[in-house]
Amino acid sequence: MLRSSIRILSLFLTLLTFHDALYAQGGKPLTISGYVRDAASGEVLINATITVSPVNATVQSNAYGYFSVTLPSGKYTVNVSYTGYSLYKTEIDLTESKALEVTMQTAAAEMDKVVVTGEKRLRRTNTVALGIQQLSMGQIKKIPAFMGEPDVVKALLTLPGITSVGEGASGFNVRGGNVDENLIIMDEAPVYNSSHLLGFFSVFNPDAVKNVTLYKSAFPAEYGGRTSSVLDIRMKEGNNQKLTVNGGISTIFSRLSIEGPIQKDKSSFIIAGRRSYIDVLSKPFLKEKDRDNKLYFYDLTAKANLEINDKNTIYLSGYFGRDVFGFGNEAGFEWGNTTGTFRWNHLFNPRLFLNTSVYYSKYDYKLFFSSTQNDEVDEKYDWNSNIQTYGVKPSLTWFINNKHQLKTGVNVVFYDFYPGKGVATSEGVKNDITLKKRFGSEMAAYLEDTWKLSRKWQIQGGVRVNQYAYLGNTTVYYFRDTTANVRKPLDREEVVTSKKKVADWAFFEPRLSVRYELKKNTFLKAGYARSSQYLHLLSNTASPTPVDLYFPSTNNIKPSVTDQVSVGMVTIPEALPLEFSAEVFYKKMDDVLDYIDNANLELNQMVEADLLTGKGRSWGVELEVKKETGKWQGWVNYTYSRSERQTPGISKGEWYLSRYDRTHVVNAAVTYSHNKKWDFSANFNLGSGTPATFPDVRLDIQGIPVPYNSSEKRNNFRLPAYHRLDVAATMKGRQGKKFKQEWVFGIYNLYARQNAYTIYFRQNQDEPQKKEAVRLSILGSFIPSITWNFKF
């Protein structure tokens, strides 16, 4: 199937060349094309809106800031708008194709009319697909955050349909899906663990992030490999006009970024780093025996680019980050991500844009335990594990005319799973426990057309063909069938010495989005998408931990497949500076990973025997009101949704609530600009508690009380409702031409709500025969913070 699709793409490119040849004979169409950039820094602006009058042709700049409009000869007015920037306007007498270098100035506070004009052209009214959420770093930095640090993932949790299972939870859940069902990419490279400090911070440095786009329904055809969402994070290229330094010092860590031109207007770089210092600050207050404890994280983000000529630009970016926890020489563990991306942008002609990305990604963790006697190590245990990904992704965009924009490409990905190697040492004798490596490959081809059918109708239709193979060079296990919810017995094992295909699957994934303009600035939308997933995070806890394993689909574990349908409306009333949106969705999930009761997921060579696959479904409605102009800005949203699973042998074979079901969720994020010196903001979250499995009866066995779940149903109870209020105030200090500074004062969990992360049972200290339920709160008090930010 994949070979056939590649042949189709080859034919398509041949027809493309023939198409241009025909134009050459009859006279080529004329184009206005170019890049949209920030005038002060030279950064390209993604999804800027370009409108050409009087023909009313409208396009948007792509993920690399490039746009192209095809027109007959004539006189035109070109308007370019982007949130927070003054409207760019120029007159053109088009007698031949023209390349524009659009540079946009940041809008001054008093330019309200210009800002409103630009902003009204943006956001979901201009996108074809549903379920797209976009946040600028300006918006993210205004949202009150834990310890005063702006955070991408925490900002996402204020959006409809995005939840987590509680404070300190790693990752995020989208429309009832697991955290591993989100494709998180940073400059094209996948990120497998997006959390620092066990979920309190994300790995994305706010000083290095340029654009954040989340797709949670009908993904564009270029994305694949996950079934719930795509989080596409683009990093800054660096200021190509002048050297600038940004930084911040807070109560928990500091950050610093340096960016500037390598060659003005042609090339630039950015280097951004962070390091927490909880361990340093707490050391004077600890007992001497605890002063060797470690608790910190750090990361480094770097990027450089070079414009070779008008047709070729190359980029090189990378990330490295670690978390380190340790208790002296007795125990410790660390984990982190490493990514690298090489990207090449090439213009064949003004209407044909090529981006080719080659990337590498690695997530790994290490842990150790040791005991000493007479200051010598008596017993020791070391364990390490990782997953590595290698990929290449050429993508071609053809701006055919003002009605059709075609995008096509091929993805090739190789996975290297190293579940782990453990070495136990006791009295000088070593015992090696090594889990077998696993290997996989994914190949895909896609084709997508964005078609302006008429003034009112617009369609984005595409198809993605995926082929995944579980490869050899490992030991392959075969199991016999058994009773549902019972560990499968081993039938035989086979050592495959080469990386040949052991099992493979091919999927045809149609994607379709439709937009209809009901009236001016009011649009009806609908979308459908099928997506498949081949790797799984093995975790039977509510929130994944850094030491959970990524595992591929094998001859025993099928890939999961999800079909999602969504319908919605978005409108911006003429009389109000507000955006209203409503969306209804339904997801059908097949071959969703599940676990037998009391599954053994750690150090288990034959972990597949403990894995099950079942069905899932989720549905809901998302309502949102957003205001992005004036002194008062922000959004309020409400989500009603359900998420269920059904697995043979689990919960009596009946549908049961998934761990990520949050029936009702309300979010409100509000900012108020009081004057040039003071800004205030608040964030409120209220939601249903997550489901959990608890015993409902007590058995007395020889006088010992034993809790027991008589219903045999999973997630038969629900934790108490979650709610929290955060507030912040920003005081601008010196705002000179060469030096700017501000102070951010924040309080996280203002009224000290003790939200339940989980509930566990223990013996009552006064009456040991009785059991008592104990609420565990990760953060049970309000947390103040102060951050000093500077720029020069």
C-alpha positions in Angstrom: 0.0 0.0 0.0 2.8 2.4 0.9 4.6 1.7 -2.4 1.4 2.4 -4.3 0.9 5.7 -2.5 4.5 6.8 -3.2 3.9 6.0 -6.9 0.8 8.2 -6.8 2.8 11.0 -5.3 5.5 10.6 -8.0 2.8 10.8 -10.6 1.4 13.9 -8.9 4.8 15.6 -9.0 5.1 14.7 -12.7 1.7 16.2 -13.4 2.8 19.3 -11.4 5.8 19.8 -13.7 3.6 19.3 -16.8 1.1 21.8 -15.4 3.9 24.4 -15.1 5.1 23.6 -18.6 1.6 24.3 -19.9 1.6 27.6 -18.2 4.9 28.4 -19.7 3.4 27.9 -23.2 0.3 30.0 -22.5 1.8 32.5 -20.2 2.5 31.8 -16.5 0.2 33.3 -13.9 1.7 36.1 -11.8 2.3 35.7 -8.1 2.8 37.8 -5.1 4.9 35.8 -2.6 7.3 36.2 0.2 7.9 35.9 4.0 6.1 37.7 6.8 8.5 38.8 9.5 8.7 40.8 12.7 10.4 44.0 11.9 12.3 44.2 15.2 13.7 40.7 15.3 13.4 39.2 11.8 11.4 36.3 13.2 8.9 34.8 10.6 5.3 35.1 11.7 3.2 31.9 11.3 -0.5 32.1 10.2 -0.4 35.8 9.3 -3.4 36.7 7.2 -2.7 38.2 3.7 -5.7 39.8 1.9 -5.5 41.2 -1.7 -8.1 43.7 -2.8 -10.2 44.2 -4.9 -10.3 40.5 -5.7 -10.6 39.7 -2.0 -8.1 36.8 -2.3 -7.1 35.7 1.2 -4.3 33.3 2.3 -2.2 32.7 5.4 1.5 32.3 5.9 2.5 28.7 6.5 4.5 27.2 9.3 7.7 28.8 8.0 6.2 32.3 7.4 5.9 31.9 3.6 2.9 32.8 1.5 2.0 32.9 -2.2 -1.0 34.5 -4.0 -1.7 33.9 -7.7 -3.3 36.7 -9.7 -3.7 38.1 -13.2 -1.9 41.3 -14.0 -3.4 44.5 -12.5 -3.2 46.9 -9.6 -3.8 45.5 -6.1 -3.8 46.5 -2.4 -2.1 43.9 -0.2 -3.0 43.9 3.5 -1.2 41.7 6.1 -2.5 41.3 9.6 -1.3 39.5 12.7 -2.4 39.6 16.3 -0.6 42.4 18.2 0.9 44.0 15.1 0.0 47.1 13.1 -1.7 46.4 9.8 0.8 46.2 6.9 -0.5 47.7 3.7 1.1 48.2 0.3 0.0 49.0 -3.3 1.3 46.9 -6.1 1.1 47.3 -9.9 1.5 43.6 -10.8 3.0 43.3 -14.3 5.3 40.5 -13.3 5.6 38.1 -10.4 6.8 40.0 -7.3 8.5 38.9 -4.1 7.6 40.8 -1.0 9.5 40.9 2.2 6.7 41.9 4.7 8.0 43.3 7.9 5.4 44.1 10.6 5.7 46.5 13.5 4.4 45.7 16.9 1.2 47.7 17.6 1.5 50.4 20.2 -1.1 50.3 23.0 -2.8 53.5 21.7 -3.4 52.0 18.2 -6.6 50.2 19.3 -8.4 50.5 15.9 -5.4 49.1 14.0 -5.0 46.2 16.4 -8.7 45.3 16.3 -8.7 45.4 12.5 -5.8 43.0 12.4 -7.0 40.6 15.1 -10.6 40.2 13.7 -9.1 38.5 10.7 -7.4 35.8 12.7 -8.1 32.7 14.7 -10.7 30.0 14.1 -12.8 32.1 11.6 -9.9 31.8 9.1 -9.2 28.1 9.6 -11.0 25.4 7.8 -10.6 22.7 10.4 -12.2 22.4 13.8 -10.4 21.9 17.1 -7.5 24.1 16.4 -6.2 26.1 19.4 -3.4 28.6 19.0 -1.6 30.5 21.8 1.1 33.2 21.4 3.8 33.5 24.0 2.4 36.8 24.9 -0.9 35.1 26.0 1.0 32.3 27.8 3.1 34.8 29.8 -0.1 36.6 31.0 -1.6 33.4 32.5 -0.8 33.0 36.3 1.6 30.1 36.6 3.1 27.9 39.3 6.0 29.7 40.9 5.6 32.5 38.5 7.1 30.7 35.5 5.1 30.9 32.2 4.5 27.4 31.0 3.2 26.0 27.7 1.5 22.9 29.0 -0.1 24.7 32.0 -1.5 27.3 29.6 -3.0 24.5 27.5 -5.0 23.3 30.5 -7.0 26.5 30.4 -8.4 25.5 27.0 -11.6 23.5 26.3 -11.2 19.7 26.1 -7.7 19.7 27.7 -7.3 18.3 31.2 -5.0 16.5 33.6 -5.6 14.1 36.4 -4.3 16.6 39.0 -1.4 18.6 40.3 2.0 17.2 39.5 0.6 15.0 36.7 2.9 14.5 33.7 1.6 15.6 30.3 -2.1 16.3 29.5 -5.2 14.5 28.3 -7.2 15.6 25.3 -10.9 14.6 25.0 -10.6 11.6 27.2 -7.3 10.2 25.8 -4.1 9.0 27.5 -1.0 11.2 27.6 0.8 9.0 25.1 -1.9 9.7 22.5 -0.6 13.2 22.0 2.0 13.8 19.4 4.3 16.5 20.8 6.8 17.9 18.4 9.4 20.6 18.9 10.8 21.9 15.6 9.6 18.7 13.9 11.3 16.3 16.5 9.0 14.3 18.8 9.2 14.8 22.6 8.3 11.8 24.7 8.2 13.3 28.2 7.1 17.0 28.3 7.5 17.4 32.0 10.1 18.8 34.4 9.8 18.3 38.2 7.3 15.4 38.0 4.8 17.5 36.0 5.0 20.9 37.6 6.8 22.5 34.7 7.1 21.6 31.0 10.4 21.2 29.1 9.6 24.2 26.8 11.6 27.3 27.7 9.2 30.3 27.2 12.0 32.5 26.1 12.7 30.2 23.1 9.2 29.4 22.0 7.7 31.3 19.1 4.4 29.6 18.3 2.1 26.9 19.9 -0.6 25.2 17.9 -2.8 22.4 19.2 -4.9 20.2 16.9 -7.5 18.1 18.7 -9.9 16.8 16.1 -9.4 16.7 12.3 -5.5 16.7 12.1 -3.9 17.8 8.9 -2.8 14.9 6.8 0.9 15.6 7.4 0.6 14.5 11.1 0.3 10.9 12.1 1.3 8.3 14.7 -1.0 9.5 17.5 -4.7 9.4 18.0 -5.8 12.2 20.4 -4.0 15.4 19.5 -1.0 17.1 17.9 0.9 19.8 19.8 3.2 21.6 17.3 5.7 23.9 18.9 7.9 26.1 16.8 11.0 27.6 18.3 12.4 31.1 17.7 15.0 31.5 14.9 16.8 34.3 16.8 17.0 38.1 16.3 18.7 38.8 13.0 18.8 42.6 13.6 20.6 43.0 16.9 22.0 41.2 20.0 19.4 40.8 22.8 19.5 39.2 26.2 16.4 38.0 28.0 16.2 36.5 31.4 14.4 35.9 34.7 15.1 35.1 38.3 12.4 33.5 40.4 12.1 31.8 43.7 12.6 28.3 42.1 14.9 28.8 39.1 16.5 31.2 36.7 16.6 31.4 33.0 18.7 33.3 30.4 18.5 33.5 26.6 20.9 35.2 24.2 19.9 35.8 20.5 21.4 37.9 17.7 22.5 38.0 14.1 25.4 36.0 12.8 25.1 38.1 9.6 22.5 40.8 9.8 19.3 40.1 7.8 20.8 36.7 6.7 21.4 34.5 9.7 20.8 34.4 13.4 21.0 32.3 16.5 19.4 31.8 19.9 20.6 30.0 23.0 18.3 29.6 26.0 19.0 27.9 29.3 17.3 27.2 32.6 18.3 25.7 35.9 16.4 25.2 39.1 18.1 25.6 42.5 15.7 24.2 45.1 18.6 21.9 46.3 21.0 24.9 46.6 18.6 27.1 48.5 17.5 24.4 50.9 20.9 23.0 51.7 21.7 25.4 54.7 18.4 24.4 56.3 18.9 20.6 56.0 20.6 18.2 58.4 24.2 17.4 57.5 23.3 13.9 56.5 20.7 15.3 54.0 22.9 18.0 52.4 24.0 15.7 49.6 20.4 15.3 48.4 19.7 16.4 44.8 16.5 18.0 43.5 16.9 20.1 40.3 16.4 20.3 36.6 18.1 22.1 33.8 17.6 22.4 30.0 19.3 24.1 27.1 17.7 25.1 23.8 19.7 26.3 20.8 18.9 27.2 17.2 20.7 28.8 14.2 19.7 29.6 10.7 21.4 30.7 7.5 19.8 32.2 4.4 22.0 30.9 1.7 20.2 32.8 -1.1 16.6 33.8 -2.0 15.6 30.2 -2.6 17.4 28.3 0.1 17.5 28.6 3.9 18.8 26.0 6.4 18.1 25.7 10.1 19.7 23.7 12.9 18.0 23.3 16.3 18.5 21.2 19.4 17.3 20.6 22.9 18.9 18.9 25.9 17.3 18.7 29.4 17.6 16.6 32.6 15.8 16.2 35.9 17.9 14.9 38.8 16.5 13.5 42.1 18.8 12.0 44.6 19.0 11.0 48.3 22.7 11.1 49.0 24.4 7.9 47.9 21.4 5.7 48.8 19.1 6.3 45.9 18.5 8.5 42.9 17.1 8.8 39.4 17.3 11.1 36.5 15.6 11.5 33.2 15.6 13.8 30.2 15.0 14.5 26.5 17.5 15.1 23.7 16.4 16.3 20.3 18.1 17.6 17.1 16.6 18.9 13.9 18.2 19.9 10.6 15.8 21.7 8.2 16.1 22.9 4.7 13.6 25.3 3.0 13.8 25.5 -0.8 11.7 27.5 -3.3 11.5 25.8 -6.7 9.5 28.8 -7.8 7.2 31.3 -6.1 4.3 28.7 -6.0 6.3 25.6 -5.0 7.8 25.5 -1.5 9.7 22.5 -0.1 10.6 21.9 3.5 12.8 18.9 4.4 13.4 18.0 8.0 15.8 15.4 9.4 15.4 14.8 13.1 16.6 12.7 16.1 14.9 12.3 19.5 15.9 10.4 22.6 14.2 10.0 25.9 16.1 8.1 28.7 16.1 7.6 32.4 18.5 6.1 34.9 18.0 5.0 38.5 20.1 3.5 41.3 19.8 2.2 44.8 22.6 1.2 47.2 23.2 0.3 50.8 26.5 0.7 52.7 28.1 -1.0 55.6 31.2 0.5 57.3 31.3 3.2 54.6 31.6 0.6 51.8 28.9 -0.3 49.3 27.3 -3.6 50.3 24.5 -3.8 47.7 23.9 -1.8 44.6 21.3 -1.7 41.8 21.6 0.3 38.6 18.9 0.6 35.8 18.7 2.6 32.6 16.3 2.7 29.7 15.6 4.7 26.6 13.7 5.2 23.4 15.4 6.7 20.3 13.7 8.0 17.1 15.3 8.8 13.7 13.2 10.5 11.0 13.2 12.3 7.7 10.2 14.3 6.5 10.2 16.1 3.1 7.0 18.2 2.6 6.1 20.0 -0.6 3.5 22.8 -0.8 2.1 23.8 -4.2 0.2 27.1 -4.3 -1.7 26.2 -7.5 -4.0 29.2 -7.5 -6.2 31.1 -5.1 -8.6 28.2 -4.9 -6.3 25.3 -4.4 -3.3 24.7 -2.2 -1.8 21.2 -2.3 0.5 19.7 0.3 2.2 16.4 -0.1 5.1 14.6 1.5 6.6 11.4 2.8 7.6 10.5 6.4 10.1 7.8 7.3 10.7 7.0 11.0 12.7 4.3 12.8 12.2 3.4 16.5 14.8 1.9 18.8 13.3 0.7 22.1 15.7 -0.1 24.9 13.3 -1.3 27.7 16.2 -1.4 30.1 19.3 -3.0 31.6 19.6 -3.6 35.3 22.8 -4.6 37.1 22.4 -5.8 40.7 25.6 -6.1 42.8 25.6 -7.9 46.1 28.8 -8.7 48.0 30.9 -8.1 44.9 28.7 -10.5 42.7 26.9 -8.9 39.8 23.6 -10.1 38.4 22.7 -8.7 35.0 19.0 -8.3 34.0 18.6 -7.0 30.5 15.3 -6.7 28.7 15.4 -7.4 25.0 15.6 -4.4 22.6 12.6 -3.8 20.3 12.6 -2.1 16.9 10.0 -0.6 14.7 9.6 1.4 11.5 6.9 3.7 10.2 6.5 4.9 6.7 3.8 7.2 5.5 2.8 9.3 2.4 0.1 12.0 2.4 -1.7 14.3 0.1 -3.9 17.2 1.1 -5.8 19.9 -0.8 -7.2 23.1 0.7 -9.9 24.0 -1.8 -11.9 27.3 -1.8 -15.0 25.9 -3.5 -16.8 29.3 -3.5 -17.0 32.4 -1.4 -18.9 30.5 1.3 -17.6 27.0 1.0 -14.1 25.8 1.8 -12.8 22.2 2.0 -9.6 20.7 3.3 -9.5 17.1 2.2 -6.6 14.7 2.5 -5.4 11.2 2.9 -2.6 9.6 4.8 -1.3 6.1 4.1 0.7 4.6 7.0 2.6 1.4 7.1 4.1 0.2 10.4 6.4 -2.8 10.9 7.6 -4.5 14.0 11.1 -5.5 13.3 13.3 -8.4 14.3 16.9 -8.5 15.8 15.2 -9.5 19.0 13.4 -12.3 20.7 9.8 -12.7 19.5 7.3 -14.2 21.9 4.1 -16.1 21.0 1.4 -16.7 23.6 -1.6 -19.1 23.9 -5.1 -17.8 24.4 -6.4 -17.9 27.9 -9.3 -16.7 30.0 -9.8 -12.9 29.7 -8.0 -10.9 32.4 -5.5 -13.7 33.0 -1.8 -13.6 32.1 -1.3 -15.3 28.8 0.9 -18.5 29.0 4.0 -18.6 26.8 3.6 -20.9 23.8 7.0 -20.5 22.2 9.7 -17.9 21.5 11.8 -17.2 18.4 15.1 -15.5 18.1 15.1 -13.3 15.0 18.7 -12.3 14.1 18.0 -9.7 11.5 15.7 -6.6 11.4 13.2 -8.2 9.1 9.5 -7.7 9.4 7.9 -9.8 12.2 4.5 -8.2 11.8 3.2 -5.2 9.9 0.1 -3.2 9.4 -1.1 -0.7 6.8 -3.8 2.0 7.4 -5.7 4.2 5.1 -6.4 7.4 7.0 -8.9 9.9 5.4 -9.1 13.4 6.7 -11.8 15.9 5.8 -12.7 19.4 7.1 -15.5 21.6 5.7 -16.3 25.2 6.4 -19.4 27.1 5.4 -19.9 30.9 5.9 -23.4 31.2 7.2 -23.1 35.0 7.3 -20.3 37.5 7.7 -17.9 36.4 10.4 -20.1 33.3 11.3 -19.0 29.9 10.1 -20.3 26.4 10.4 -17.6 23.6 10.4 -17.5 19.9 10.3 -14.6 17.4 10.3 -13.7 13.7 10.3 -10.3 12.1 10.8 -8.9 8.6 11.2 -5.6 8.2 12.9 -3.5 5.2 14.1 -0.9 4.7 16.8 1.9 2.2 17.0 3.8 2.9 20.3 2.4 2.8 23.8 3.3 4.1 27.2 3.1 1.2 29.6 1.7 2.7 32.8 -1.1 1.4 35.0 -1.1 4.5 37.3 -3.3 7.5 36.9 -0.4 9.7 35.9 2.6 8.3 34.1 5.9 8.5 35.9 9.4 9.2 34.4 10.3 5.5 34.7 7.4 4.1 32.6 8.3 2.3 29.4 7.5 3.1 25.8 6.7 -0.1 24.0 5.9 -0.8 20.3 3.0 -2.6 18.7 4.2 -6.2 18.3 2.9 -9.5 17.0 0.9 -9.6 20.2 -0.3 -5.9 20.5 -2.2 -4.4 17.6 -1.9 -0.7 16.8 -4.8 1.4 18.1 -7.1 3.2 15.6 -9.4 6.2 16.3 -12.2 7.7 14.2 -13.3 11.2 15.3 -16.2 13.3 14.0 -16.8 16.9 15.1 -19.3 19.6 14.2 -19.2 23.2 15.4 -19.7 26.9 14.9 -17.5 30.0 15.4 -18.7 33.6 15.2 -17.4 37.1 15.8 -20.4 39.5 16.1 -20.1 42.8 14.4 -21.2 44.7 17.6 -19.0 42.9 20.0 -15.2 42.3 20.2 -15.8 38.7 21.2 -15.3 35.3 19.6 -17.9 32.6 20.3 -17.4 29.0 19.5 -19.2 25.7 20.1 -18.0 22.2 19.1 -19.5 18.7 19.5 -17.3 15.7 19.0 -17.5 11.9 19.1 -14.4 9.5 19.2 -14.5 5.8 18.5 -11.3 4.0 19.6 -10.3 0.4 18.6 -7.6 -1.8 20.0 -6.9 0.6 22.9 -4.2 -0.7 25.3 -5.3 -2.1 28.6 -3.9 -4.3 31.4 -4.9 -7.3 33.3 -5.6 -6.8 37.0 -2.3 -6.6 39.0 -0.3 -6.5 35.7 3.5 -6.6 36.1 5.0 -3.9 33.9 8.4 -3.6 35.5 11.4 -5.7 34.6 9.1 -8.1 32.8 10.7 -9.7 29.8 7.3 -11.0 28.6 5.2 -7.9 29.5 3.0 -8.6 26.5 1.4 -11.4 28.4 -0.1 -8.9 30.8 -1.4 -6.5 28.1 -4.9 -6.4 26.7 -6.7 -4.5 23.9 -10.2 -3.2 24.0 -12.5 -0.5 22.8 -13.0 3.1 23.8 -15.3 6.0 23.1 -15.6 9.6 24.2 -18.0 12.4 23.3 -18.8 15.9 24.5 -19.5 19.5 23.8 -17.1 22.5 24.2 -18.3 26.1 24.5 -15.9 29.1 24.6 -16.1 32.9 24.7 -12.8 34.7 23.9 -11.8 38.4 23.9 -8.4 39.4 22.6 -8.6 43.2 22.4 -8.9 46.1 24.9 -7.9 46.4 28.5 -9.8 43.3 29.5 -8.8 40.1 27.6 -9.1 36.4 28.2 -11.5 33.5 27.7 -14.1 31.4 29.5 -15.0 27.9 28.4 -17.1 25.0 29.5 -16.7 21.3 28.5 -19.1 18.5 29.0 -17.6 15.1 28.0 -17.5 11.4 28.8 -14.7 8.9 28.2 -15.3 5.1 28.5 -13.5 1.8 27.9 -14.6 -1.7 27.3 -12.1 -4.6 27.5 -12.9 -8.3 27.6 -12.6 -9.7 31.2 -12.3 -6.2 32.7 -15.2 -4.7 34.8 -17.3 -7.7 33.9 -16.9 -6.9 30.2 -19.1 -3.8 30.6 -18.3 -0.2 29.6 -16.5 1.6 32.4 -15.3 5.2 32.9 -11.7 5.8 31.8 -9.3 7.3 34.3 -9.3 10.5 32.2 -13.1 11.1 32.3 -13.8 14.7 33.5 -17.5 15.2 33.0 -17.7 18.9 33.7 -14.9 21.4 33.4 -15.0 25.2 33.6 -12.0 27.4 32.8 -11.6 31.2 33.0 -8.4 33.0 32.2 -8.6 36.8 32.5 -6.1 39.6 32.2 -6.6 43.3 32.9 -4.2 46.1 31.8 -4.7 48.8 34.4 -2.1 51.2 33.0 1.3 51.3 31.5 2.9 50.1 34.8 0.5 47.4 36.1 -1.2 44.3 34.6 -3.3 41.9 36.6 -4.4 38.4 35.7 -6.4 35.5 37.2 -7.0 31.9 36.2 -9.8 29.7 37.7 -10.4 26.0 37.1 -13.4 23.9 38.3 -13.9 20.3 37.2 -15.4 17.0 38.2 -13.0 14.7 40.0 -11.4 11.8 38.1 -12.7 8.2 38.5 -10.8 5.8 40.7 -11.2 2.1 41.8 -12.0 1.6 45.5 -13.2 -1.3 47.6 -16.8 -1.2 48.6 -16.9 -3.9 51.2 -14.7 -5.3 54.0 -13.9 -8.9 54.6 -12.7 -10.1 58.0 -10.2 -12.9 57.6 -9.0 -14.3 60.9 -9.8 -11.0 62.5 -7.9 -9.0 59.9 -10.0 -6.5 57.8 -9.3 -6.9 54.1 -10.8 -4.3 51.6 -12.5 -5.9 48.7 -14.2 -4.6 45.4 -17.3 -6.8 45.3 -18.6 -5.2 42.0 -15.3 -6.2 40.2 -15.8 -2.9 38.3 -13.0 -0.5 37.6 -13.3 3.2 38.3 -16.4 2.7 40.4 -15.9 5.9 42.4 -15.0 9.5 41.6 -12.6 11.8 43.5 -14.0 15.0 44.9 -14.4 18.0 42.5 -11.3 19.9 41.7 -11.1 23.7 41.8 -8.3 26.3 42.1 -7.8 30.0 41.7 -4.4 31.6 40.7 -3.7 35.3 40.6 -0.8 37.4 39.4 0.2 41.1 39.1 2.9 42.4 36.8 4.7 45.6 37.6 6.7 47.1 34.8 9.9 48.7 35.9 12.4 50.6 33.8 11.4 50.5 30.2 14.3 52.2 28.5 15.5 51.7 24.9 18.4 49.5 26.0 17.1 47.9 29.2 13.6 46.7 30.3 12.5 45.0 33.4 9.4 43.8 35.2 8.4 42.2 38.4 5.8 39.4 38.5 4.0 38.7 41.8 1.9 35.5 41.9 -0.1 33.3 44.2 -0.9 29.8 43.0 -3.9 28.1 44.7 -5.0 31.4 46.3 -7.5 30.0 48.8 -5.4 26.9 49.6 -7.7 24.3 48.2 -6.6 20.7 49.2 -7.5 19.0 45.9 -7.4 15.2 46.1 -4.8 13.7 43.8 -5.9 10.3 45.1 -7.5 8.6 48.1 -5.9 5.6 49.9 -6.8 3.5 52.8 -4.9 2.7 56.0 -5.4 1.3 59.5 -6.7 3.8 62.0 -4.0 4.5 64.5 -6.3 4.5 67.5 -8.4 1.5 66.4 -6.2 -0.8 64.3 -9.3 -2.9 63.4 -10.7 0.0 61.5 -9.7 1.3 58.1 -9.8 5.0 57.2 -9.7 6.8 53.9 -7.0 9.4 53.5 -7.0 12.2 50.9 -3.6 12.8 49.4 -3.1 16.4 48.1 0.1 17.2 46.3 -0.3 21.0 46.9 -2.5 21.7 49.9 -1.6 25.3 50.5 -1.3 28.6 48.6 2.1 29.2 47.0 3.4 32.7 46.5 6.1 33.6 44.0 8.2 36.6 42.8 9.9 36.7 39.5 12.2 39.4 38.1 12.3 39.5 34.2 14.8 41.6 32.3 15.7 42.3 28.7 18.6 44.3 27.2 
